[in-house]
């Protein structure tokens, strides 16, 4: 007989989205339990690893609501619907203010507007992992302490297995805690366990044929339990075939100093990315997240190589908080360098003429303004196309680094899970990386993982309190 426990709300997942939802319902008079699969005091999750930048589509989170809403729709080419775009644009600023009230500290770390609100102390300071005592680690410990003070609980080593659905309404969750099965009877459940990037079978089912050739750029703890529980309860899913990630050195597969930083996006979006034949296979102007998805879907994701010249290495290569120049070679990343493109191709095991012709055709298209005629075409609206003409020439064997999946369970603007017909699943809510429809789509538009966690966490909590609690929701 399973042990049965009573709470007002069960939150599956102890990352940022889960902790926001649990604390907000506790503020509003409901008793919450967070079920976290990690057993360590500082259990690993993407929120623990985060560098801590709160932005919307790389824009200042305090920008005008109408401007932000338009940016979200533009970046995702309308994949995000009006209601969800409006939710993020409207509530993003409240997330940082609410977190500040909870004890979070923010700082500005560069002149870029998407770095106006970065958790302090910031997490990005050197290549490799750098999270202990920083950014997300500090924030999660702060939010957990707040929840406990409010009468909530965090149950570690607790993995959600199935939802309790009665008369079409979600009334709790069955969790496995070690050898023990526990039934948490609740008024509502919030699924906030991240995406499914850590589940190779689901990645293979939805994203690419060779998940073993992707580098886990995050904690790799998103196993898709919430997704599978929701599907079993009749939930609709959205956009499961896309992920957020970056281009990494292929050596990151075996060298921990090469992930999650530095990544190769600045080189790839300035130069070209070729496959095993020495030919381009992706529009580099669509950005690093798009390119990473394209690499993942190659027949051999280990065949991608970033090609660039000395001007790019000394220009865009030095951009960013942890620039690829000089960090990539300094921490052991493979990077052939030669004054001759044909010799570079030979070192890479490519047919020299193919690579030489690819670079020549690319340079000619830049000079003649004919980038749109290339196959694939090369856009320049976000990143300028720079010629590969100044010796020496460089190559970096690449791989796709997957941080988090972009798709998940369909929700409305109250973070309520939806049936296939668009009706709500009563009592079931979704927040953070487990949600679908907030970013991704054919253009793989990135909106912002942290703001997504905060906005949906607050929305879920406040609708739960309004629907099932006795305390009025504050404005």
C-alpha positions in Angstrom: 0.0 0.0 0.0 1.5 3.3 -1.1 2.0 6.0 1.6 -0.4 8.9 1.0 0.3 12.5 1.9 -1.8 15.6 1.7 -0.7 19.0 0.3 -2.5 21.8 -1.5 -0.1 21.8 -4.4 2.5 19.4 -5.6 5.3 20.8 -7.8 7.3 18.3 -9.8 10.8 19.7 -10.2 13.0 21.9 -8.0 14.5 24.3 -10.6 13.7 27.9 -11.0 10.2 27.4 -12.4 9.2 25.0 -9.6 10.6 27.1 -6.8 8.9 30.2 -8.1 5.5 28.4 -8.4 5.9 26.8 -4.9 6.9 30.0 -3.2 4.1 32.0 -4.9 1.4 29.6 -3.9 2.8 29.6 -0.4 2.6 33.4 -0.3 -1.0 33.1 -1.3 -1.9 30.8 1.6 -1.5 27.3 0.1 0.9 24.5 1.3 3.2 23.3 -1.4 5.6 20.3 -1.7 8.3 20.3 -4.3 9.3 16.8 -5.6 12.9 16.9 -6.8 14.5 13.8 -8.3 18.0 14.9 -7.2 19.2 13.6 -3.9 22.1 16.0 -3.2 21.7 19.1 -1.1 22.7 21.1 -4.2 20.9 18.9 -6.6 21.9 19.5 -10.2 19.6 21.1 -12.8 19.9 23.7 -15.5 18.8 26.4 -13.1 21.7 25.5 -10.9 24.1 25.9 -13.8 22.7 29.0 -15.3 24.7 32.1 -16.0 21.7 34.1 -14.8 20.8 36.4 -17.6 17.1 37.5 -17.6 16.1 38.8 -21.0 13.4 38.5 -23.6 14.7 37.6 -27.0 18.1 39.3 -26.0 16.2 42.5 -25.2 16.1 44.4 -21.9 13.3 42.8 -19.8 12.1 46.3 -18.9 11.5 47.3 -22.5 8.0 48.4 -23.6 5.5 45.6 -23.4 4.3 46.2 -27.0 7.8 46.2 -28.3 8.7 42.9 -26.5 5.5 41.2 -27.7 6.3 42.1 -31.3 9.9 40.9 -30.9 8.7 37.5 -29.6 6.3 37.1 -32.5 9.0 38.2 -35.0 11.8 36.0 -33.6 9.5 32.9 -33.6 7.8 33.9 -36.8 4.4 33.7 -35.1 5.0 30.2 -33.6 4.3 31.7 -30.2 0.6 32.7 -30.1 -0.6 36.2 -29.1 -1.7 35.2 -25.6 1.6 33.6 -24.6 3.6 36.3 -26.2 1.6 38.9 -24.3 2.1 37.0 -21.0 5.9 37.0 -21.4 6.1 40.6 -22.6 3.8 41.8 -19.8 5.0 39.8 -16.8 8.8 39.5 -17.5 9.6 42.7 -15.6 7.5 41.5 -12.7 9.6 38.3 -12.5 12.8 40.2 -11.7 11.0 42.5 -9.2 9.4 39.5 -7.5 12.8 37.7 -7.3 14.4 40.8 -5.9 11.7 40.8 -3.1 12.7 37.2 -2.5 16.3 38.1 -1.9 17.8 37.7 -5.4 20.5 40.2 -6.4 21.0 41.4 -10.0 23.8 43.2 -11.7 24.7 44.5 -15.2 27.7 42.7 -16.6 28.2 44.2 -20.0 26.9 46.9 -22.4 24.6 44.4 -24.1 20.9 45.1 -23.1 20.3 41.4 -22.4 22.9 41.6 -19.7 21.0 44.4 -17.8 19.6 41.8 -15.3 22.1 39.1 -14.5 22.0 37.2 -11.2 24.8 38.1 -8.8 27.4 36.8 -8.4 27.4 36.0 -12.1 28.1 32.4 -13.3 30.1 33.1 -16.4 33.7 33.8 -15.5 35.9 31.1 -17.2 35.7 28.1 -19.6 34.0 25.0 -18.4 31.6 24.7 -15.5 31.5 27.5 -12.9 28.3 27.4 -10.9 29.0 26.8 -7.2 28.2 29.8 -5.1 27.1 31.7 -8.1 24.0 32.8 -10.0 21.5 30.0 -10.1 23.0 28.1 -7.2 22.6 31.0 -4.9 19.1 31.7 -6.2 17.8 28.2 -5.7 19.2 28.0 -2.2 17.5 31.3 -1.4 14.2 30.2 -2.8 14.3 26.8 -1.0 15.0 28.6 2.3 12.0 30.9 1.7 9.7 28.0 0.9 10.6 26.2 4.1 9.9 29.3 6.1 6.5 29.5 4.5 5.6 26.0 5.6 6.4 24.2 2.3 8.6 21.2 1.8 11.2 20.0 -0.7 11.3 16.2 -1.0 14.6 15.1 -2.6 15.1 11.8 -4.3 11.5 12.0 -5.4 10.7 11.3 -9.0 7.2 11.8 -10.4 5.8 8.6 -11.9 2.1 9.2 -12.7 -0.6 11.8 -12.2 -3.7 11.0 -10.1 -6.6 11.9 -12.4 -10.2 11.5 -11.1 -13.3 12.5 -13.1 -11.1 14.3 -15.6 -9.3 16.4 -13.0 -5.7 16.2 -11.8 -5.8 15.6 -8.0 -2.2 14.6 -7.3 0.9 12.8 -8.3 2.4 9.4 -7.5 6.2 9.7 -6.8 9.0 7.2 -6.2 11.2 8.1 -3.3 13.9 5.6 -3.1 12.2 2.2 -2.7 9.0 3.8 -1.5 6.0 4.9 -3.5 4.2 7.9 -2.2 0.8 9.3 -3.4 0.6 13.1 -3.0 -3.1 14.1 -2.9 -3.4 17.7 -3.9 -5.8 20.4 -5.3 -3.4 20.9 -8.2 -0.1 19.8 -9.7 2.6 21.9 -11.4 4.9 20.1 -13.8 8.2 22.0 -13.7 10.8 19.3 -14.2 12.5 20.9 -17.3 12.7 19.4 -20.7 13.7 15.9 -21.9 17.2 16.6 -23.1 18.6 14.0 -20.6 16.5 11.2 -22.0 18.3 9.7 -25.0 15.2 7.7 -26.1 13.0 10.8 -26.2 15.7 12.9 -27.9 15.9 10.2 -30.6 12.1 9.9 -30.9 11.6 13.7 -31.3 14.8 15.5 -32.2 17.5 13.6 -34.0 18.7 10.1 -34.9 22.0 10.2 -32.9 21.5 11.6 -29.4 24.8 10.0 -28.3 26.5 12.5 -30.6 25.1 15.5 -28.9 26.9 17.1 -25.9 24.9 17.7 -22.9 25.6 21.4 -22.3 23.4 21.6 -19.2 22.9 19.4 -16.2 21.4 16.6 -18.3 18.8 16.0 -15.6 15.7 16.8 -17.7 14.3 13.2 -18.2 10.9 14.1 -19.5 9.0 12.5 -16.7 6.5 15.4 -16.5 6.0 15.3 -20.3 5.3 11.6 -20.3 2.9 11.9 -17.3 1.0 14.7 -19.0 0.8 12.8 -22.3 -0.7 9.9 -20.4 -3.3 12.2 -18.9 -4.3 13.5 -22.4 -2.2 16.6 -22.7 -1.3 18.1 -26.1 2.4 18.7 -27.0 3.9 21.5 -29.0 7.3 21.8 -30.9 9.1 18.8 -29.5 11.6 18.7 -32.3 13.6 21.7 -31.4 16.2 22.5 -28.7 18.1 25.4 -27.2 21.8 24.9 -27.4 25.1 26.2 -28.9 27.9 25.0 -31.2 30.8 23.4 -29.3 34.2 22.1 -30.1 33.9 18.4 -30.8 36.5 17.9 -28.2 33.9 18.9 -25.6 32.7 15.3 -25.8 35.8 14.3 -23.9 37.2 17.6 -22.5 35.1 19.1 -19.7 36.9 22.4 -20.0 35.2 23.0 -23.3 31.6 23.0 -22.1 29.3 24.8 -21.5 31.8 27.6 -22.5 33.4 28.7 -24.7 31.0 28.1 -27.6 31.7 28.6 -31.3 28.6 30.6 -32.3 30.5 33.9 -33.0 32.9 32.0 -35.4 30.1 30.1 -37.1 27.9 33.1 -37.7 30.7 35.1 -39.2 32.3 32.3 -41.2 30.8 29.1 -42.6 29.9 25.7 -41.4 30.6 22.7 -43.7 29.9 19.0 -43.5 32.1 16.0 -44.4 32.2 17.0 -48.1 33.4 20.5 -47.4 30.1 22.0 -48.5 27.8 24.3 -46.5 24.6 22.8 -45.2 23.0 25.5 -43.2 22.3 29.3 -43.3 24.8 30.6 -40.8 23.0 33.9 -40.6 20.2 32.3 -38.6 22.3 32.1 -35.5 24.0 29.6 -33.3 20.9 27.9 -31.9 19.6 27.3 -35.4 23.0 26.0 -36.5 23.3 23.6 -33.5 19.9 22.1 -34.4 21.1 21.7 -38.0 24.3 19.9 -36.9 22.3 17.6 -34.7 20.2 16.5 -37.6 23.1 15.7 -39.9 23.5 12.1 -40.9 26.7 12.3 -38.8 26.6 15.1 -36.3 30.3 14.8 -35.8 31.0 15.8 -39.4 30.4 19.5 -39.0 33.4 21.9 -39.1 33.5 25.7 -38.7 35.7 27.4 -41.2 37.0 31.0 -40.8 40.0 33.2 -41.4 42.3 35.3 -39.3 40.2 38.4 -39.5 37.2 36.5 -38.0 39.4 35.0 -35.4 40.7 38.4 -34.3 37.3 40.1 -34.7 34.1 38.1 -33.8 36.3 35.4 -32.2 37.1 37.8 -29.4 33.5 38.7 -28.7 31.4 37.5 -25.7 32.0 37.1 -22.0 34.1 34.0 -22.5 35.5 34.5 -26.0 36.5 31.6 -28.1 39.7 33.5 -28.8 41.9 32.8 -26.8 40.0 30.3 -24.6 39.4 27.5 -27.1 43.1 26.6 -27.8 44.1 27.5 -24.3 42.0 24.7 -22.8 42.8 22.1 -25.4 40.4 22.6 -28.3 41.5 21.2 -31.7 41.9 24.0 -34.3 44.0 23.3 -37.4 45.6 26.5 -38.8 47.3 26.8 -42.2 48.0 29.4 -44.9 46.5 27.2 -47.6 42.8 26.1 -47.8 43.6 23.0 -49.7 46.0 21.9 -47.0 43.4 22.7 -44.4 41.0 20.4 -46.2 43.5 17.6 -46.3 44.1 17.9 -42.5 40.3 17.6 -42.0 40.1 14.6 -44.3 38.0 16.5 -46.9 38.4 16.7 -50.7 40.5 19.8 -51.1 38.8 21.1 -54.3 35.3 20.9 -52.6 36.3 23.1 -49.7 38.3 25.5 -51.9 35.3 25.9 -54.2 32.9 26.4 -51.3 35.0 29.2 -49.9 35.5 30.8 -53.3 31.8 30.7 -54.1 30.9 32.1 -50.7 33.4 35.0 -51.0 32.2 35.8 -54.5 28.6 35.9 -53.3 29.5 38.3 -50.6 31.4 40.6 -53.1 28.5 40.5 -55.6 25.7 40.8 -53.1 24.4 37.4 -54.2 24.2 35.6 -50.9 20.5 34.8 -51.5 21.4 32.7 -54.5 23.7 30.3 -52.5 22.4 26.9 -51.6 21.6 27.2 -48.8 21.1 31.0 -48.9 22.9 33.1 -46.4 20.9 35.9 -44.6 22.6 38.9 -43.1 19.8 40.6 -41.1 21.2 39.4 -37.8 24.9 38.6 -38.5 27.0 40.0 -41.3 28.6 37.6 -43.7 32.4 38.1 -43.6 34.7 36.8 -46.4 37.2 34.0 -45.6 40.2 35.7 -47.3 42.8 36.7 -44.8 45.4 33.9 -44.1 46.0 32.0 -42.0 42.8 29.9 -42.3 41.3 28.1 -39.4 39.0 25.1 -38.8 37.3 23.8 -35.6 35.6 20.4 -35.7 32.3 21.0 -34.1 29.4 19.3 -32.3 25.9 20.4 -31.2 25.6 21.2 -27.5 22.1 20.7 -26.2 21.1 22.7 -23.2 17.4 22.3 -23.0 14.5 21.2 -25.2 12.2 24.0 -26.5 9.0 22.1 -26.9 6.8 20.4 -24.4 3.3 20.5 -23.0 0.8 23.0 -24.5 -0.4 25.6 -22.1 -2.6 28.7 -22.0 -1.7 32.1 -20.6 -2.5 30.8 -17.1 0.0 28.0 -17.5 -2.8 25.4 -17.5 -2.1 22.2 -19.4 -4.3 21.8 -22.5 -6.1 18.8 -24.0 -5.7 18.1 -27.7 -9.0 20.0 -28.3 -7.6 23.1 -26.5 -9.7 22.7 -23.3 -7.9 22.8 -20.0 -6.9 19.8 -17.9 -8.3 20.8 -14.6 -5.8 20.9 -11.8 -2.8 20.4 -14.1 -0.3 23.2 -14.7 3.1 23.4 -16.5 5.9 25.9 -15.9 9.4 26.4 -17.3 11.2 24.1 -19.6 8.4 21.5 -19.6 6.1 24.0 -21.4 5.6 24.0 -25.2 4.7 26.9 -27.5 6.7 29.6 -25.8 9.7 29.4 -28.2 11.1 27.2 -31.0 9.1 26.5 -34.2 10.5 26.3 -37.7 12.8 29.3 -37.1 13.9 27.9 -33.7 13.3 31.3 -32.1 14.8 31.7 -28.6 12.8 33.8 -26.2 14.6 33.3 -22.9 14.7 30.3 -20.6 14.9 32.0 -17.2 12.1 34.5 -17.9 10.0 31.6 -19.2 10.5 29.8 -15.9 9.6 32.9 -13.9 6.6 34.0 -15.9 5.0 30.6 -16.1 5.8 29.8 -12.4 4.0 32.9 -11.3 1.1 32.4 -13.7 0.5 28.8 -12.5 0.7 29.7 -8.8 -1.7 32.6 -9.1 -4.3 30.7 -11.1 -4.1 27.9 -8.6 -4.7 30.2 -5.7 -7.5 31.9 -7.6 -9.2 28.6 -8.5 -8.5 26.4 -5.5 -7.3 28.6 -2.6 -9.1 30.9 -0.2 -6.6 33.8 -0.5 -7.1 36.5 -3.1 -4.4 36.9 -5.7 -2.4 40.1 -5.3 -2.1 42.3 -8.3 
